[in-house]
Amino acid sequence: MKPKKVVCLCEDLTKEDLEDAVENGFGDLELLKRFTGVCTGPCQGKFCLTNVIQLLSEMKSTRPELISIPALRPPFRPTRLALLAGGAAEEQI
Amino acid sequence: MSCDKTRFARQIYSNEQGRRAENLLRLGKCLKDQRIYDHPYLKFNRERKTHFKFDGNEYDAYEGETVGAALVAAGVKTISRSAKYHRPRGFLCFMGRCPNCMAEVNGVPNVRICREKVSQEMIVRTQNVFLNSRVDLYSVLDKLDFAFPVGFQYKRFIRPRSLWPFYERMIRSVAGIGRLPMQLQGQRAKPFHTRLVEADIAVVGGGPAGISAAIAGAEMGARVALVDEGNQLGGHLRWNTDMVDSRSEFAGMRAFQVAKKLADHAVTFSNISIFAPAIAIGVFSEGILAAESSDGLVEIKPKRYLFATGCTDRLPIFENNDLPGIITKTSAQILMHLYGIKPGNEAAVYCSSDEGFVLASQLLDAAVRVNAVVDERKDASQSKMLDTVVSKDVPIYFNSKVFRASGRNRLNSIETSGEDGQEHEIRCDVLCFAVGRQPVCELAQQAGCELKYDPALESATAIHDEHMRSNLESYVAGEMLGTQPLSMMLLEGRLAGLSAALSLGLGDSARLREQADLTTDVSRNRRS
């Protein structure tokens, strides 16, 4: 195993990967998300969002408050498609 | 590839020898058993045994245990491989939130095995590996990482076009997430049940704040739908054995007892419909909150949302921080206190608050050796918990950070560095970290709540006014705002529930006065 500092477990992104991406101009969190895939894996940012915000603010030496928070999309957990295609709802209560 | 050792032994030896070999294997399994049989505060009911297969090997489990719990009990560390570099991964969060435990269960891909209950003859397989989770030939990609910089997927594999089908198959096998269940194709899958529930207030999260909010709403006559992912209500209190703080009405009780008490209280209200276990997966059009329950989808159409979704532990970043054996604090507590399983034999705790000391003493209660507590704080002499840990001869490293973890396929040791540059190597097979929290606010964000970075919490959370209202229809409360301790969570929950019900025109002037009192209480406590 090569030593790596993993930031995003879903997409196997290391701290160095993110630093490279920021150096290449993907310094905005929305851009970074689209380029590297951070916050888009099965965990939808549950384990990386805070770390990414702090890394970004360190790299760009800005306050973390100024970093925009990306939209996290449903479903928030891996869900079976069959469940969503379950048919018409039956009224209850 | 499958190697069922027991059956293999039976086949190659004559009956007598086969039986002996089988017995030896069984003895080996017993010696490796990580289950806790003697705990000072908890009793675990283990009645009927069952067994299942993971990557071709057979494992025992007790009924009610999840696949993940049974694997930890059998000493299995590596359960999957990461998506890109195929690095070994183990259980991390044990609550179905991290990506590490997705596996194929009876042909269905991407099942989170830390939550999936064991059933007889279940077949669990690691997905996207060449061989199995322990030996994965694709892991050579970890060494070839220079060939796959971030963003490479946009440039490579496009030309020549004719080779794309080949590339696609390759990529799907290496980096995809699971395979489609082929044997189910053509068959008509059993349709899931969809229920539509109308409610006044939908409370997401059945922890202390959520329950207290639901009760406040229900007392005022609102129809409340309470959604929680656990088998029972109680949230994080269920897997904590610590004494609750003395300011709450439950002073002198242990957290898991409070959980039971709160849950029992919630059940007595006929106008609270409880959906547990059900995982809220999103807020969709027409304001429908969808939740996945065991028998189908629950669609809740509420007038007000109330989010009390809590927190996850934050992943510390150091070299090899993804090694199997590095787990969250919550995960260690769930394993020890819900399933009665030791997360490892020699533990280290990495913390930045008193939670680390609490966890260390809980690990000691479960007869796990604690080799070190690594504390990021300069000094914790104020801490009440310090004595408990020191009296058990646990070395504490203050003002230190973990900077490297090492091991082959499983954690072997960690290295820490203090402020004076002193480095220590600590042997451990499990590292539990409690270095900060990250609020779970995806659902709140979807319901239109604005998220803002909170410097005190060092993370983003939903903004709210003094009545816990986040936007016109949504209220927030509890640990997702960084609130601690228990007494505050209960207060906030009650205030949020009350405010939500008041905004629906329920309640009288007495309730308004209560709201005003609670508001001053909450803001005073927050300042202190």
Interface residues (C-beta under 8 A of the other chain):
Chain A: M1 K2 P3 K4 K5 V6 V7 L9 C10 E11 D12 L13 K15 D17 D20 A21 F35 T36 G41 P42 C43 Q44 G45 K46 F47 C48 L49 T50 N51 I53 Q54 L55 P64 E65 I67 I69 A71 L72 P74 P75 F76 R77 P78 T79 R80 A82 L83 L84 G86 G87 A88 A89 E90 E91 Q92 I93
Chain B: S82 A83 K84 Y85 R87 P88 R89 L92 C93 G96 R97 C98 P99 N100 M102 V108 N110 R112 S139 D142 K143 D145 P149 V150 G151 I177 A189 P191 F192 H193 T194 R195 L196 V197 E198 A199 R223 S273 I279 A280 I281 G282 V283 F284 A290 E292 G296 L297 E299 T312 R314 L315 I317 F318 E319 N320 N321 D322 L323 R404 R408 N409 G436 Q438 V440 E442 L443 Q445 Q446 L451 K452 Y453 P455 E458 S459 A460
